[in-house]
Every structure is written in C-alpha cells, then in structure tokens.
Amino acid sequence: MTESIGSQAVGQSYEMLGAALAKTQQKQEAQMTMQLLQSATVAQPAAPIGNLGQNVDIMV
C-alpha cells in the first residue's frame, strides 16, 4: 500500500510539473507574439504629388 501512495504522489508531482511547464510555455509564446505584433509597423503610403496618375482613361 505504501508503494501505491508513493507512486500516486510521484504521479501528481509530475502532473504539477507538467502544468507549470505548460503555463511557462504559454507565457513565453504570448510574449513572443506581442513582440512580433509590436514590431510589425504599418507603412504609411506616400502622399500623391499633384494629380499625376490619379485619372486613368480606359477606352472599351
């Protein structure tokens, strides 16, 4: 009976360790995702100068 209690305790400690590692992994992935999103900048298109290229005549 002592062995079964000991093995249950070991099994539970491995479950807790696995849960802690999974939580740490999720936090690291979330941090990496946030860094990626923050580093992705949206480039502003250049403002047009005059009306060059604004009107295109298409004959069909």
HELIX and SHEET records of a PDB file:
HELIX    1   1 THR A    2  SER A   39  1                                  38    
END                                                                             
